[in-house]
Amino acid sequence: MPKYLLMLVISLLMCNLAAQTASIQESYLAEARGDYQNALRIMQSLSSGEPNDTFYQMRKAWLNYLLGSYQEALADYQAAANKLNHLDAHLGEINCYLALGNWDQAKVVADRLLQVHAQNPTLLSKAAYALYMKRDYAGAASYFERIISIYPWDFENLGYLVNNLYLAGRVEDARAAYQALKKYYPQSQIVIDYRDLLD
């Protein structure tokens, strides 16, 4: 191949890459403005040339999630996870199940992932939230207890633990967790809400 032809091909590829990068940036800027529909439209246009690219699937999934199109987001997260089995795609999948009110499936996916990522606080809290929404407060409390055993200074989850222990009827355990929360984070809304019940 003549040298000038090779240079022309390289130049064209560089221009295409620069245009693509600029469009991706436009999508991020649109998202930052809250214009999720335009951000998604840009990603859909870019992904038409690479429909199986994991980056585009994840980006479209996220934007669909922000738009409240949870079924579409779920499909993209699952497609991304099937190509590249990574935690971010599975967390997106769990978030979609939670948004759709499918508590059982959210917990199934979280529990499957916890077999590998046993100390992941995000997965533990997603499973706990699914159980809380099912009004299985004892089950939710068990997940929050696991989080606190790993991260004892996680006051947000300590508050959730107090709440679920109390709702599960484990009042003395709730009181002990409440006292710890009150000591270290007295301005917690849980401390305020449970003051009359657990002080």
DRENVEX-215628 format. One record per residue: residue number from 1; residue in three letters; z, y, x of N, C-alpha, C in turn. Coordinates in steps of 0.05 Angstrom, whole numbers. Each point is the difference from the previous one (the first is absolute). Example, Ala and Ser with C-alpha at 12.3 -4.5 7.8 and 13.67 -1.06 7.14 Angstrom:
<rs>
R, n, res, n.c3, n.c2, n.c1, ca.c3, ca.c2, ca.c1, c.c3, c.c2, c.c1
R, 1, ALA, 156, -114, 264, 0, 24, -18, 0, 24, 18 $
R, 2, SER, -14, 21, -7, 1, 24, 16, 14, 22, -15 $
</rs>
This chain:
<rs>
R, n, res, n.c3, n.c2, n.c1, ca.c3, ca.c2, ca.c1, c.c3, c.c2, c.c1
R, 1, MET, 0, -23, 17, 0, 23, -17, 0, 25, 18 $
R, 2, PRO, -18, 18, -5, -1, 24, 16, 26, 16, -2 $
R, 3, LYS, 6, 13, 22, 26, 15, 2, 3, 21, -23 $
R, 4, TYR, -22, 15, -5, 3, 21, -21, 4, -12, -27 $
R, 5, LEU, -11, -24, -6, 4, -13, -26, 29, -9, -3 $
R, 6, LEU, 11, -11, 22, 28, -8, 0, 18, 23, -5 $
R, 7, MET, -6, 23, 13, 16, 24, -4, -2, 10, -29 $
R, 8, LEU, -23, -2, -12, -4, 8, -28, 16, -17, -19 $
R, 9, VAL, 0, -27, 5, 16, -18, -17, 30, 6, 3 $
R, 10, ILE, 9, 4, 24, 28, 7, 5, 7, 26, -14 $
R, 11, SER, -17, 20, 2, 5, 26, -13, 2, -3, -30 $
R, 12, LEU, -18, -16, -12, 1, -4, -29, 26, -15, -8 $
R, 13, LEU, 7, -19, 15, 25, -15, -6, 24, 19, 2 $
R, 14, MET, 0, 17, 20, 23, 19, 4, 1, 20, -23 $
R, 15, CYS, -23, 10, -9, -2, 18, -23, 11, -13, -25 $
R, 16, ASN, -8, -25, -4, 9, -15, -24, 30, -4, 1 $
R, 17, LEU, 11, -7, 23, 28, -4, 3, 15, 26, -5 $
R, 18, ALA, -10, 22, 11, 12, 27, -4, 1, 7, -29 $
R, 19, ALA, -23, -5, -14, -1, 7, -29, 20, -17, -16 $
R, 20, GLN, 2, -26, 7, 18, -18, -13, 29, 9, 4 $
R, 21, THR, 6, 7, 25, 27, 9, 6, 7, 26, -15 $
R, 22, ALA, -19, 18, -2, 4, 25, -15, 5, -6, -30 $
R, 23, SER, -14, -19, -11, 3, -8, -28, 28, -13, -4 $
R, 24, ILE, 8, -16, 18, 27, -12, -2, 21, 22, 0 $
R, 25, GLN, -4, 19, 18, 19, 23, 1, 0, 15, -27 $
R, 26, GLU, -24, 4, -11, -2, 13, -26, 16, -15, -22 $
R, 27, SER, -1, -26, 1, 16, -16, -19, 30, 5, 4 $
R, 28, TYR, 9, 0, 24, 28, 5, 5, 8, 28, -9 $
R, 29, LEU, -17, 20, 5, 6, 27, -9, 1, 2, -30 $
R, 30, ALA, -19, -14, -14, 1, 0, -29, 25, -13, -10 $
R, 31, GLU, 9, -21, 13, 25, -13, -8, 23, 19, 3 $
R, 32, ALA, 1, 14, 23, 22, 19, 5, 1, 22, -21 $
R, 33, ARG, -23, 7, -12, -1, 20, -21, 7, -11, -27 $
R, 34, GLY, 3, -27, -1, 5, -13, -26, -25, -7, -15 $
R, 35, ASP, -23, 3, 13, -26, -6, -13, -7, -29, 6 $
R, 36, TYR, 15, -18, -12, -3, -28, 6, -27, -11, -8 $
R, 37, GLN, -11, 11, -22, -25, -10, -10, -23, 6, 20 $
R, 38, ASN, 0, 24, 11, -20, 7, 20, 4, -16, 26 $
R, 39, ALA, 25, -3, 8, 6, -16, 24, -10, -28, -3 $
R, 40, LEU, 4, -12, -24, -10, -27, -6, -31, -1, 0 $
R, 41, ARG, -12, 20, -13, -29, 1, -1, -12, 0, 28 $
R, 42, ILE, 11, 15, 18, -10, 0, 28, 3, -27, 13 $
R, 43, MET, 23, -13, -4, 4, -27, 11, -19, -21, -12 $
R, 44, GLN, -5, 3, -26, -19, -19, -13, -28, 4, 12 $
R, 45, SER, -7, 24, 4, -27, 6, 12, -2, -12, 28 $
R, 46, LEU, 21, 5, 16, 0, -10, 28, 0, -31, 0 $
R, 47, SER, 15, -12, -18, 3, -29, 1, -24, -14, -10 $
R, 48, SER, -19, 14, -13, -24, -14, -10, -16, -12, 23 $
R, 49, GLY, 2, 12, 23, -14, -11, 23, 15, -23, 14 $
R, 50, GLU, 26, -1, -5, 17, -21, 11, 20, -10, -21 $
R, 51, PRO, -10, -13, -20, 17, -8, -23, 23, -18, 6 $
R, 52, ASN, -2, -14, 22, 21, -19, 7, 19, 10, 22 $
R, 53, ASP, -2, 25, 7, 17, 12, 20, 28, 3, -10 $
R, 54, THR, 20, -10, 15, 28, 0, -9, 11, 29, -2 $
R, 55, PHE, -8, 17, 18, 9, 28, -1, -7, 12, -27 $
R, 56, TYR, -25, -2, -8, -9, 12, -25, 14, -13, -24 $
R, 57, GLN, 4, -26, 1, 14, -13, -22, 28, 10, -3 $
R, 58, MET, 14, 3, 23, 27, 10, -1, 1, 29, -9 $
R, 59, ARG, -18, 16, 9, -1, 28, -7, -6, 3, -30 $
R, 60, LYS, -19, -15, -10, -7, 2, -29, 24, -11, -17 $
R, 61, ALA, 13, -21, 10, 23, -10, -14, 21, 21, -3 $
R, 62, TRP, 6, 13, 22, 21, 21, -1, -7, 23, -19 $
R, 63, LEU, -25, 9, 1, -9, 22, -17, 0, -9, -30 $
R, 64, ASN, -8, -24, -5, 1, -10, -28, 29, -1, -9 $
R, 65, TYR, 18, -8, 18, 29, -1, -7, 9, 28, -7 $
R, 66, LEU, -7, 19, 16, 8, 28, -5, -11, 10, -27 $
R, 67, LEU, -23, -10, -7, -13, 8, -26, 12, -15, -24 $
R, 68, GLY, 17, -20, 6, 11, -16, -22, -18, -22, -9 $
R, 69, SER, -21, -6, 16, -18, -22, -6, 10, -25, 14 $
R, 70, TYR, 22, -11, -10, 14, -21, 15, -15, -26, 2 $
R, 71, GLN, -16, -7, -21, -15, -25, 2, -22, 2, 21 $
R, 72, GLU, -13, 23, 2, -21, 3, 21, 13, 1, 27 $
R, 73, ALA, 23, 13, 2, 14, 1, 26, 9, -29, 8 $
R, 74, LEU, 10, -15, -19, 8, -27, 6, -23, -17, 10 $
R, 75, ALA, -23, 2, -13, -23, -15, 9, -8, 7, 29 $
R, 76, ASP, 1, 25, 7, -7, 9, 27, 21, -10, 20 $
R, 77, TYR, 25, 2, -7, 21, -9, 18, -2, -30, 5 $
R, 78, GLN, -6, -15, -22, -3, -29, 3, -24, -7, 17 $
R, 79, ALA, -22, 15, -4, -24, -5, 17, 6, 5, 29 $
R, 80, ALA, 14, 22, 5, 7, 7, 28, 18, -21, 12 $
R, 81, ALA, 20, -10, -15, 18, -20, 9, -14, -27, 6 $
R, 82, ASN, -20, -6, -16, -15, -25, 4, -16, 1, 26 $
R, 83, LYS, -9, 24, 8, -15, 3, 25, 17, 1, 24 $
R, 84, LEU, 22, 16, -3, 18, 4, 23, 28, -1, -12 $
R, 85, ASN, 13, -23, 4, 26, -5, -12, 21, 18, 13 $
R, 86, HIS, 3, 24, -10, 20, 19, 11, 19, 10, -21 $
R, 87, LEU, 23, 8, 10, 22, 7, -18, -6, 25, -17 $
R, 88, ASP, -15, 19, 11, -6, 24, -16, -15, -7, -25 $
R, 89, ALA, -19, -17, 2, -16, -8, -24, 18, -14, -20 $
R, 90, HIS, 18, -17, 9, 18, -15, -18, 20, 19, -13 $
R, 91, LEU, 10, 20, 15, 18, 20, -12, -15, 16, -21 $
R, 92, GLY, -25, 6, 5, -16, 14, -21, -2, -17, -25 $
R, 93, GLU, -5, -26, 5, -2, -19, -22, 26, -1, -17 $
R, 94, ILE, 23, -1, 14, 26, 0, -14, 3, 26, -15 $
R, 95, ASN, -7, 23, 12, 3, 25, -14, -16, 1, -26 $
R, 96, CYS, -24, -12, 1, -17, -1, -24, 13, -17, -21 $
R, 97, TYR, 10, -23, 8, 13, -17, -20, 24, 14, -13 $
R, 98, LEU, 15, 15, 17, 23, 15, -11, -9, 22, -19 $
R, 99, ALA, -21, 14, 8, -11, 21, -17, -11, -11, -27 $
R, 100, LEU, -10, -24, 1, -10, -13, -24, 22, -14, -17 $
R, 101, GLY, 24, 1, 11, 22, -13, -15, 0, -30, 3 $
R, 102, ASN, -14, -11, 19, -1, -29, 4, 22, -7, 21 $
R, 103, TRP, 25, 1, -10, 23, -4, 18, 0, -28, 13 $
R, 104, ASP, -7, -20, -15, 0, -27, 11, -19, -3, 23 $
R, 105, GLN, -25, 10, -3, -19, -4, 21, 7, 17, 25 $
R, 106, ALA, 12, 24, -5, 9, 17, 22, 21, -16, 17 $
R, 107, LYS, 18, -13, -14, 21, -14, 14, -11, -25, 14 $
R, 108, VAL, -19, -13, -12, -13, -24, 13, -13, 8, 26 $
R, 109, VAL, -15, 22, 0, -13, 8, 25, 20, 9, 20 $
R, 110, ALA, 21, 16, -8, 20, 9, 18, 15, -24, 13 $
R, 111, ASP, 8, -20, -17, 14, -23, 11, -17, -16, 19 $
R, 112, ARG, -26, -2, -6, -18, -14, 19, -1, 14, 27 $
R, 113, LEU, -1, 26, 0, -1, 15, 24, 26, 0, 15 $
R, 114, LEU, 22, -1, -15, 27, -1, 12, 5, -26, 16 $
R, 115, GLN, -16, -20, -6, 2, -25, 16, -8, 5, 29 $
R, 116, VAL, -18, 20, 4, -9, 7, 27, 15, 25, 10 $
R, 117, HIS, 5, 19, -18, 12, 26, 8, 28, 2, -14 $
R, 118, ALA, 18, -18, 8, 25, -3, -14, 18, 24, 0 $
R, 119, GLN, -4, 18, 19, 18, 23, 2, -15, 26, -7 $
R, 120, ASN, -22, -1, -13, -15, 24, -7, 13, 14, -24 $
R, 121, PRO, 11, 24, 5, 15, 13, -22, -18, 8, -23 $
R, 122, THR, -25, 6, 6, -19, 8, -22, -5, -23, -18 $
R, 123, LEU, -5, -24, 11, -5, -23, -17, 25, -8, -16 $
R, 124, LEU, 23, 2, 14, 25, -6, -14, 5, 19, -24 $
R, 125, SER, -5, 25, 5, 4, 20, -22, -20, -4, -22 $
R, 126, LYS, -25, -7, 6, -20, -5, -21, 9, -24, -17 $
R, 127, ALA, 9, -21, 12, 10, -24, -15, 24, 8, -17 $
R, 128, ALA, 18, 16, 12, 24, 9, -15, -8, 16, -24 $
R, 129, TYR, -19, 18, 4, -9, 18, -22, -12, -17, -23 $
R, 130, ALA, -16, -20, 7, -13, -17, -20, 22, -14, -17 $
R, 131, LEU, 21, -10, 14, 22, -13, -15, 16, 20, -16 $
R, 132, TYR, 4, 24, 10, 14, 21, -15, -15, 6, -26 $
R, 133, MET, -26, 2, 2, -16, 6, -24, 1, -23, -20 $
R, 134, LYS, 5, -24, 10, 3, -23, -18, 29, -2, -10 $
R, 135, ARG, 17, 18, 8, 28, 1, -7, 16, -24, 12 $
R, 136, ASP, -11, -10, 22, 14, -20, 16, 16, 14, 22 $
R, 137, TYR, 22, 13, -8, 15, 17, 18, 13, -16, 22 $
R, 138, ALA, 9, -24, -6, 12, -17, 21, -21, -7, 21 $
R, 139, GLY, -24, -7, -9, -21, -6, 19, -8, 24, 17 $
R, 140, ALA, -2, 23, -13, -7, 25, 14, 22, 6, 21 $
R, 141, ALA, 25, -3, -8, 22, 6, 18, -1, -18, 25 $
R, 142, SER, -9, -25, -3, -1, -18, 23, -21, 10, 21 $
R, 143, TYR, -22, 12, -10, -19, 11, 19, 11, 26, 13 $
R, 144, PHE, 13, 16, -15, 12, 25, 11, 22, -7, 20 $
R, 145, GLU, 15, -22, -5, 20, -9, 20, -13, -8, 26 $
R, 146, ARG, -23, -13, -2, -15, -8, 24, -8, 25, 16 $
R, 147, ILE, -10, 21, -14, -8, 24, 13, 24, 13, 15 $
R, 148, ILE, 23, 2, -14, 23, 13, 11, 11, -17, 24 $
R, 149, SER, -3, -26, -1, 9, -16, 23, -16, 5, 25 $
R, 150, ILE, -25, 9, -4, -18, 6, 22, 3, 30, 8 $
R, 151, TYR, 1, 17, -20, 1, 29, 4, 25, 12, -15 $
R, 152, PRO, 24, -3, 12, 24, 9, -14, 1, 30, -6 $
R, 153, TRP, -16, 16, 13, 1, 29, -5, -23, 9, -18 $
R, 154, ASP, -12, -18, -13, -21, 7, -19, 13, 7, -27 $
R, 155, PHE, 7, 26, -3, 16, 8, -22, -15, 0, -27 $
R, 156, GLU, -26, 3, 1, -15, -2, -25, 2, -28, -12 $
R, 157, ASN, -4, -20, 17, 2, -28, -9, 28, -8, -6 $
R, 158, LEU, 19, 12, 15, 29, -5, -7, 6, 10, -28 $
R, 159, GLY, -11, 23, -7, 3, 10, -28, -12, -20, -20 $
R, 160, TYR, -24, -10, 6, -12, -19, -18, 17, -26, -2 $
R, 161, LEU, 12, -7, 22, 18, -23, 0, 24, 4, -19 $
R, 162, VAL, 12, 24, 3, 23, 6, -18, -9, -3, -29 $
R, 163, ASN, -22, 12, -7, -10, 0, -27, -4, -28, -10 $
R, 164, ASN, -14, -16, 16, -6, -28, -9, 24, -18, -1 $
R, 165, LEU, 18, 4, 19, 25, -16, -1, 16, 6, -25 $
R, 166, TYR, 1, 26, -7, 15, 8, -24, -13, -12, -25 $
R, 167, LEU, -27, 4, -2, -14, -10, -23, 1, -31, -2 $
R, 168, ALA, 3, -13, 23, 2, -30, 0, 29, -9, -7 $
R, 169, GLY, 18, 19, -4, 27, -8, -7, 18, -5, 24 $
R, 170, ARG, -10, 5, 24, 16, -4, 25, 14, 26, 7 $
R, 171, VAL, 19, 8, -17, 12, 26, 1, 15, 5, 26 $
R, 172, GLU, 15, -20, 9, 16, 4, 25, -19, 3, 24 $
R, 173, ASP, -21, -16, 1, -20, 3, 21, -13, 27, -1 $
R, 174, ALA, -6, 9, -25, -13, 26, -4, 19, 22, 10 $
R, 175, ARG, 26, -3, -6, 20, 20, 8, 1, 2, 31 $
R, 176, ALA, 0, -23, 13, 1, 0, 30, -25, 14, 12 $
R, 177, ALA, -23, -7, -11, -25, 13, 10, 1, 30, -7 $
R, 178, TYR, 10, 7, -24, 2, 28, -8, 18, 15, 19 $
R, 179, GLN, 23, -11, 8, 18, 13, 18, -13, 6, 27 $
R, 180, ALA, -16, -19, 10, -15, 4, 25, -20, 22, -4 $
R, 181, LEU, -14, 0, -22, -20, 21, -5, 13, 27, -2 $
R, 182, LYS, 22, 1, -15, 14, 26, -4, 10, 11, 27 $
R, 183, LYS, 9, -18, 18, 10, 9, 26, -22, 12, 17 $
R, 184, TYR, -23, -13, 0, -21, 9, 19, -21, 18, -13 $
R, 185, TYR, -2, 0, -26, -21, 16, -13, 11, 9, -27 $
R, 186, PRO, 21, 18, 0, 13, 8, -24, -17, 15, -20 $
R, 187, GLN, -22, 11, 9, -18, 15, -19, -20, -18, -13 $
R, 188, SER, 1, -26, 4, -18, -19, -12, 2, 2, -31 $
R, 189, GLN, -23, -1, -13, 0, 1, -29, 15, -24, -12 $
R, 190, ILE, -1, -23, 14, 15, -24, -10, 30, 5, 1 $
R, 191, VAL, 9, 14, 21, 29, 7, 2, 7, 17, -24 $
R, 192, ILE, -16, 20, -6, 5, 18, -22, 0, -16, -26 $
R, 193, ASP, -21, -17, -4, -3, -14, -25, 23, -21, -5 $
R, 194, TYR, 10, -12, 22, 20, -21, -3, 28, 9, 5 $
R, 195, ARG, 4, 26, 4, 27, 10, 7, 21, -9, -21 $
R, 196, ASP, -6, 4, -25, 20, -6, -21, 4, -30, -3 $
R, 197, LEU, -20, -16, 8, 2, -29, -4, 13, -14, 24 $
R, 198, LEU, -5, 10, 24, 8, -15, 24, 20, 14, 18 $
R, 199, ASP, 7, 24, -6, 21, 14, 17, 27, -12, -5 $
</rs>
